[in-house]
Amino acid sequence: MYHQPVLLTESIESLNIRPDGIYVDATYGGGGHSQEILKRLGKSGKLLGFDRDEDALANKIDDDRVILINHNYRFLKNFLTYYNALPVDGILADLGVSSHQFDVAGRGFSIRLSGELDMRMNRRQNLTAARVLNEYEEERLAKVFRDYGELTNGHSIAARIVKARSEKSIATFDDLRTVLSRFAHPGRENKFWARVFQALRIEINNELDALKEMLEQALQVLKPGGRLVVISYHSLEDRLVKHFMKTGNFEGIAQKDFFGNVHSPFKMITKKPVVPGSEEISTNSRSRSARLRVAEKQ
Ligand SMILES: C[S@@+](CC[C@H](N)C(=O)[O-])C[C@H]1O[C@@H](n2cnc3c(N)ncnc32)[C@H](O)[C@@H]1O
């Protein structure tokens, strides 16, 4: 299976789908969420899907109401303008990586598989994990591990990589494991490697900037009353989503008028993030870190 959709019922219900509406699935993947949206759309409804990974194109649903766009969702507004699809009634973004991307060894996303250090969602781009590890200056590498992997010893990790690569370049996960094994505490190895991989993945795919751009454009392209539904998988993206939905900016600073009344471009629909129940987690362990947040444009 390409991908098992997470929080499917909760996310689709939150979109409040109108049969004749225009909806965006910003992260099409295997098309699991899109399929559910389509079931609720009538003949004149429309669905525009985005995925920067060309593998997702193989999952295109054969339906005249669907347009699948093989591009980064950071170009949301441009494509919606091009397809004459403005404004839209709802946007769903199920962030991160699909099971397909994790499970294919050559893609380099999984700590369970050895192989090339790639991690590109869009394989037309040049920057790979191996290039980051072999070419970035020490300071820049340290920042990647500190800011995106939340690794407090980012500097020591970067220094170790720079020393090791001067003797032999780092091409595979096995190479990296040898270089950094001293930092992985016994019993907590997976957690350490998950953070290293998260940091590299965010850097290579410029994930946080793309998310910020998409959220800002979502606000511009949604109709008043339109819903923004986002599922995130780690605290860095969830914080951006939460702040933006609550305040309209990424710092989470409430905008007040002269009288002290708080103004936000969105009304929060979920006061707290919705998380998967134990049943979903037991059938789909990848759902365990998911957090769903929903806001309505005012
Ligand atoms: C968690 S999966 C989505 C799975 C999908 N909801 C389903 O039910 O099959 C995330 C997908 O978003 C894509 N993606 C991640 N960042 C993206 C971006 N900036 N622009 C477009 N697609 C992106 C990935 O390639 C991946 O296929």
The ligand as an ORCA input file, in Angstrom:
! r2SCAN-3c Opt
* xyz 0 1
  C       1.886     12.116      4.672
  S       1.957     12.076      2.935
  C       0.305     12.398      2.447
  C      -0.517     11.165      2.315
  C      -1.913     11.393      1.784
  N      -2.699     12.217      2.653
  C      -2.612     10.075      1.560
  O      -3.689      9.872      2.126
  O      -2.082      9.231      0.846
  C       2.726     13.591      2.539
  C       2.918     13.800      1.045
  O       3.147     15.190      0.859
  C       4.143     15.368     -0.093
  N       4.773     16.657      0.211
  C       5.520     16.987      1.280
  N       5.904     18.258      1.230
  C       5.365     18.760      0.097
  C       5.384     20.069     -0.519
  N       6.065     21.078      0.024
  N       4.704     20.229     -1.668
  C       4.003     19.211     -2.232
  N       3.966     17.963     -1.703
  C       4.636     17.744     -0.561
  C       5.065     14.187      0.054
  O       5.750     13.933     -1.138
  C       4.086     13.073      0.430
  O       3.666     12.356     -0.696
*
